Amino acid sequence: MEGKERLVEGGYIETSYTLPRLKAREVARKYFDRYPKEGYDTHIPSWHVTEDGQIFFKIRRLPTCN
């Protein structure tokens, strides 16, 4: 699950990916399994299909579980 990770407004850690559709689903599922929404406020604030048909998406989460 390699992506570009950075700290953003509100103290969230944001990771961005550009992947083929099936791989994007797999990565997102693993991310939500590792950082559940209930504890880390994990969410996908934006995504889109690139010109070459891949999925670009960002996932945000809090750095620690609440």
One Martini backbone bead per residue (centre of mass of N, CA, C, O) as a GRO file, in nm:
protein
   66
    1MET     BB    1   0.068   0.055   0.030
    2GLU     BB    2   0.159   0.294  -0.173
    3GLY     BB    3   0.184   0.640  -0.090
    4LYS     BB    4   0.112   0.979  -0.051
    5GLU     BB    5   0.210   1.135   0.248
    6ARG     BB    6   0.027   1.382   0.458
    7LEU     BB    7  -0.022   1.669   0.638
    8VAL     BB    8  -0.332   1.820   0.728
    9GLU     BB    9  -0.587   1.980   0.798
   10GLY     BB   10  -0.684   1.885   1.130
   11GLY     BB   11  -0.457   1.642   1.160
   12TYR     BB   12  -0.446   1.486   0.904
   13ILE     BB   13  -0.387   1.201   0.713
   14GLU     BB   14  -0.279   1.197   0.370
   15THR     BB   15  -0.349   0.970   0.099
   16SER     BB   16  -0.230   0.905  -0.232
   17TYR     BB   17  -0.369   0.756  -0.541
   18THR     BB   18  -0.280   0.563  -0.849
   19LEU     BB   19  -0.505   0.318  -0.986
   20PRO     BB   20  -0.642   0.055  -1.065
   21ARG     BB   21  -0.955  -0.025  -0.986
   22LEU     BB   22  -0.907  -0.296  -0.828
   23LYS     BB   23  -0.666  -0.192  -0.660
   24ALA     BB   24  -0.814   0.043  -0.526
   25ARG     BB   25  -1.014  -0.129  -0.368
   26GLU     BB   26  -0.807  -0.293  -0.211
   27VAL     BB   27  -0.663  -0.059  -0.069
   28ALA     BB   28  -0.910   0.064   0.072
   29ARG     BB   29  -0.988  -0.184   0.238
   30LYS     BB   30  -0.720  -0.210   0.393
   31TYR     BB   31  -0.727   0.071   0.520
   32PHE     BB   32  -1.001   0.031   0.673
   33ASP     BB   33  -0.899  -0.212   0.836
   34ARG     BB   34  -0.658  -0.059   0.975
   35TYR     BB   35  -0.848   0.226   0.967
   36PRO     BB   36  -1.116   0.276   1.117
   37LYS     BB   37  -1.369   0.499   1.115
   38GLU     BB   38  -1.446   0.493   1.423
   39GLY     BB   39  -1.135   0.574   1.519
   40TYR     BB   40  -1.004   0.761   1.253
   41ASP     BB   41  -1.190   0.902   1.047
   42THR     BB   42  -1.212   0.753   0.783
   43HIS     BB   43  -1.177   0.894   0.442
   44ILE     BB   44  -1.303   0.994   0.109
   45PRO     BB   45  -1.291   1.313  -0.031
   46SER     BB   46  -1.154   1.207  -0.314
   47TRP     BB   47  -1.228   1.125  -0.670
   48HIS     BB   48  -1.102   0.990  -0.996
   49VAL     BB   49  -1.085   0.953  -1.337
   50THR     BB   50  -0.851   0.911  -1.550
   51GLU     BB   51  -0.758   0.921  -1.877
   52ASP     BB   52  -0.638   0.607  -1.838
   53GLY     BB   53  -0.855   0.472  -1.610
   54GLN     BB   54  -0.773   0.549  -1.345
   55ILE     BB   55  -0.756   0.586  -0.987
   56PHE     BB   56  -0.798   0.877  -0.801
   57PHE     BB   57  -0.713   0.901  -0.443
   58LYS     BB   58  -0.815   1.000  -0.111
   59ILE     BB   59  -0.703   0.948   0.228
   60ARG     BB   60  -0.833   1.002   0.556
   61ARG     BB   61  -0.678   1.041   0.891
   62LEU     BB   62  -0.608   0.991   1.200
   63PRO     BB   63  -0.319   0.922   1.383
   64THR     BB   64  -0.524   0.833   1.610
   65CYS     BB   65  -0.717   0.664   1.822
   66ASN     BB   66  -1.036   0.745   1.990
   0.00000   0.00000   0.00000
